[in-house]
Amino acid sequence: MDGVIVVEPMGNMPVIKDLIVDMDAVHWQKIRSVTPWLINREPVPEREYLVAREAMVDVTQSMACIQCGACVSDCLAMEVDPEFVGPAALAKAYRFVGDPRDDEPFERLRHLAENPDGMYSCTHCFKCVDACPKGVNPMGQIMRLRRIAGDDYKIEDRNNGYRHEQAFVKNIRANGLLHEADLLPDSYGGKFHPRAIPELLASLPVVIRGLLRRKITPAKALLHPHKAPKPLQAIFDQIESEPKRYELNLYVSGDDKDNETAGAVTEGAKR
């Protein structure tokens, strides 16, 4: 019927009645799983911690979360894997991993990396980014967790998330375009690495179906039809030569000049 608006309950959560869902069974349970509180660095100061402004700006975006559950409701990865810890919990985890006052960032990251339903289960679908009413960008926080775990702490997890990302970068740098035949074995150390052999054997049924349906050809699988252009390789060289990784927080706008102007106005008002 024209003019009828169909309202559905939030997704990925059990329905209690009508539009009422059990957020405790999914949303809050997953939030609790990431230890959503600060673990103090020792020794604890007598008065307060002195934290650099830049450090707090870094976690401002994740602090804006109002726990509405909209990102959890729209998460496609949770539809496929209900055990996935989810975007809200991972954004909350970054709020403490990025806080210099926290004493256990490595332990937090290792837990999220080793968890088979942790941060590497995100599929980058952007649904949580679109759903968030506060601009928290949960997917961005998940990617930052991955970068810190892999680049800063070199956590090689049992889920192979770290090695897979390294193989992806190596693949694009060499070919310019993704050469999928190399991605799987490189994620496990190379075609002849002991870790890769069981994975390659397990993928044989998929490869055979692809060959029969002409989705894959032996030439494309074995040869490298592309080579990355020099400008692309130069971009990789430039980024990797940077002494510090640049993290852009899109939630915060303005600069120190704005703060100086505001401070001058405040001082004038005091006088």
Legacy VTK file of the C-alpha trace (Angstrom):
# vtk DataFile Version 3.0
C-alpha trace
ASCII
DATASET POLYDATA
POINTS 271 float
0.000 0.000 0.000
1.159 3.522 -0.800
2.208 5.597 2.183
2.808 2.577 4.447
6.148 2.661 6.283
7.481 -0.734 7.307
9.580 -0.576 10.477
11.748 -3.554 11.341
13.594 -4.313 14.595
17.361 -3.919 14.806
19.280 -6.606 12.983
21.702 -9.178 14.414
19.920 -9.142 17.786
17.227 -11.496 19.107
13.731 -9.994 19.096
11.969 -9.893 22.466
8.683 -8.438 21.238
7.642 -6.244 18.308
10.529 -3.763 17.823
12.192 -4.551 21.150
15.446 -6.498 20.837
17.726 -8.053 23.417
20.792 -5.787 23.209
22.351 -7.408 26.264
22.563 -10.790 24.539
24.645 -9.415 21.649
25.719 -5.790 21.839
26.581 -5.431 25.516
28.016 -8.927 25.772
30.500 -8.114 23.013
31.338 -4.738 24.537
32.206 -6.463 27.817
34.453 -8.939 25.981
37.005 -6.238 25.058
37.616 -5.051 28.659
35.950 -1.646 28.189
37.769 0.206 30.936
41.185 1.746 31.460
43.922 -0.366 33.005
46.144 2.154 34.798
49.805 2.439 34.064
51.987 2.122 37.134
52.843 4.026 39.159
49.512 5.804 39.395
50.115 9.562 39.856
48.979 11.218 43.069
46.754 13.749 41.275
46.082 13.183 37.566
47.742 11.893 34.433
49.241 14.514 32.147
48.399 13.432 28.599
49.463 15.167 25.404
46.643 16.863 23.522
47.474 14.894 20.366
47.016 11.615 22.225
43.504 12.498 23.352
42.575 13.870 19.926
43.508 10.448 18.571
40.815 8.681 20.631
38.173 11.428 20.412
36.449 9.790 17.466
35.941 6.443 19.213
34.889 8.239 22.427
31.928 9.758 20.553
30.116 6.387 20.465
26.690 6.534 22.160
26.228 2.725 22.174
23.087 2.877 20.049
23.917 -0.435 18.340
23.182 0.862 14.826
26.521 -0.412 13.501
25.900 -3.835 15.044
22.441 -3.929 13.483
23.815 -3.261 9.979
27.019 -5.327 10.178
27.080 -7.852 7.322
29.936 -9.832 8.870
27.792 -10.492 11.957
24.989 -11.788 9.734
27.361 -14.454 8.424
29.249 -15.002 11.687
27.166 -14.085 14.765
30.231 -14.747 16.938
32.141 -11.849 15.335
32.906 -9.359 18.104
31.452 -6.586 15.969
32.166 -2.962 15.054
30.928 -1.308 18.268
33.115 -3.449 20.527
36.176 -3.005 18.314
35.711 0.771 18.196
35.518 0.701 21.997
38.687 -1.401 22.086
40.572 1.237 20.101
39.462 3.886 22.566
41.750 2.193 25.149
44.459 0.836 22.831
45.007 4.407 21.632
44.999 5.869 25.146
48.576 6.384 26.446
47.368 5.907 30.025
46.426 2.265 29.399
48.929 -0.342 30.597
48.008 -3.296 28.381
47.699 -2.265 24.701
49.737 -5.286 23.580
47.575 -7.726 25.531
44.410 -6.141 24.150
45.690 -6.331 20.575
46.940 -9.886 20.928
43.549 -10.988 22.236
41.726 -9.310 19.335
44.198 -10.748 16.801
44.189 -14.300 18.159
40.408 -14.416 18.553
39.040 -16.286 15.491
36.064 -13.905 15.598
38.139 -10.814 16.364
39.342 -7.832 14.358
40.413 -9.791 11.281
36.833 -10.958 10.663
35.794 -7.488 9.449
35.059 -7.556 5.701
35.337 -3.777 5.024
31.738 -3.463 3.828
31.377 0.141 5.158
27.867 -0.582 6.499
28.866 0.417 10.042
30.346 3.671 8.738
27.076 4.557 6.999
24.919 3.530 9.969
26.774 5.446 12.703
24.916 8.659 13.660
27.959 10.146 15.433
30.698 9.757 12.831
32.653 7.249 14.912
33.733 5.334 11.783
33.968 1.897 13.455
35.608 0.323 10.403
38.336 2.955 10.524
39.025 2.095 14.159
39.231 -1.594 13.240
41.788 -0.819 10.532
43.817 1.205 13.038
43.807 -1.721 15.468
45.151 -3.924 12.686
47.877 -1.463 11.719
49.072 -1.075 15.303
49.012 -4.836 15.917
50.870 -5.606 12.693
53.180 -2.645 12.116
53.982 -1.636 15.689
53.794 -4.889 17.643
54.382 -7.427 14.822
51.724 -9.764 16.210
51.634 -12.827 13.953
48.271 -14.314 14.854
47.046 -17.865 14.426
44.261 -16.583 12.161
46.916 -15.498 9.651
45.483 -11.984 9.505
48.874 -10.267 9.797
50.568 -12.423 7.151
47.571 -12.068 4.837
47.785 -8.275 4.941
51.534 -8.404 4.319
50.967 -10.726 1.351
48.310 -8.378 -0.029
50.701 -5.404 0.072
53.486 -7.470 -1.527
51.082 -8.624 -4.255
49.884 -5.139 -5.199
53.385 -3.703 -5.070
54.660 -6.339 -7.500
51.682 -6.571 -9.871
49.767 -3.321 -9.611
46.586 -5.394 -9.632
45.702 -8.262 -7.311
47.043 -11.602 -8.558
44.857 -13.924 -6.523
46.775 -17.096 -7.384
49.683 -15.826 -5.283
47.659 -14.314 -2.453
46.719 -17.547 -0.664
50.151 -19.235 -0.688
51.967 -15.980 0.129
49.661 -15.511 3.119
51.045 -18.768 4.492
54.713 -18.172 3.675
54.917 -19.185 -0.001
53.837 -22.062 -2.238
56.225 -24.559 -0.656
55.935 -23.492 2.965
54.594 -26.248 5.269
51.786 -23.927 6.397
50.671 -23.302 2.815
50.439 -26.887 1.585
47.302 -27.892 3.587
45.572 -24.646 2.564
46.391 -25.171 -1.118
45.126 -28.757 -0.983
41.921 -27.610 0.739
41.339 -25.043 -2.030
41.627 -27.597 -4.861
37.833 -28.207 -5.151
37.276 -24.474 -5.627
40.075 -24.294 -8.204
38.672 -27.263 -10.127
35.192 -25.717 -10.221
36.712 -22.465 -11.452
38.556 -24.281 -14.240
35.458 -26.201 -15.313
33.399 -23.013 -15.427
36.217 -21.108 -17.169
36.482 -18.616 -14.343
40.163 -19.580 -14.038
42.683 -20.472 -16.715
46.048 -22.169 -16.090
47.840 -19.286 -17.820
46.298 -16.633 -15.559
46.906 -18.735 -12.473
50.576 -19.472 -13.188
51.735 -16.390 -15.078
51.924 -12.758 -13.964
50.103 -10.782 -16.668
50.632 -7.454 -14.900
53.564 -5.539 -13.487
53.215 -2.568 -11.195
54.122 0.726 -12.919
57.079 2.669 -11.547
54.937 5.540 -10.166
53.046 3.042 -7.993
56.267 1.527 -6.708
57.525 5.042 -5.960
54.445 5.629 -3.809
55.200 2.458 -1.836
58.837 3.556 -1.394
57.817 6.998 -0.197
55.279 5.697 2.335
57.625 3.055 3.705
60.450 5.602 4.069
58.374 7.805 6.388
59.767 7.685 9.947
56.272 7.752 11.439
52.967 6.421 10.188
50.461 9.198 9.542
47.032 8.606 11.087
44.220 10.891 9.990
41.352 11.391 12.429
38.473 12.741 10.351
36.292 13.355 13.387
38.342 16.323 14.576
38.444 19.526 12.534
40.254 22.820 12.991
43.817 23.474 14.104
45.829 25.132 16.840
45.167 28.578 15.367
41.475 28.120 16.134
42.374 27.239 19.711
44.694 30.247 20.009
41.930 32.558 18.779
39.456 31.066 21.233
42.010 31.432 24.020
42.631 35.070 23.170
38.918 35.802 23.237
38.627 34.065 26.612
41.547 36.041 28.037
40.018 39.287 26.737
36.730 38.451 28.399
38.509 37.786 31.703
40.230 41.137 31.587
LINES 1 272
271 0 1 2 3 4 5 6 7 8 9 10 11 12 13 14 15 16 17 18 19 20 21 22 23 24 25 26 27 28 29 30 31 32 33 34 35 36 37 38 39 40 41 42 43 44 45 46 47 48 49 50 51 52 53 54 55 56 57 58 59 60 61 62 63 64 65 66 67 68 69 70 71 72 73 74 75 76 77 78 79 80 81 82 83 84 85 86 87 88 89 90 91 92 93 94 95 96 97 98 99 100 101 102 103 104 105 106 107 108 109 110 111 112 113 114 115 116 117 118 119 120 121 122 123 124 125 126 127 128 129 130 131 132 133 134 135 136 137 138 139 140 141 142 143 144 145 146 147 148 149 150 151 152 153 154 155 156 157 158 159 160 161 162 163 164 165 166 167 168 169 170 171 172 173 174 175 176 177 178 179 180 181 182 183 184 185 186 187 188 189 190 191 192 193 194 195 196 197 198 199 200 201 202 203 204 205 206 207 208 209 210 211 212 213 214 215 216 217 218 219 220 221 222 223 224 225 226 227 228 229 230 231 232 233 234 235 236 237 238 239 240 241 242 243 244 245 246 247 248 249 250 251 252 253 254 255 256 257 258 259 260 261 262 263 264 265 266 267 268 269 270
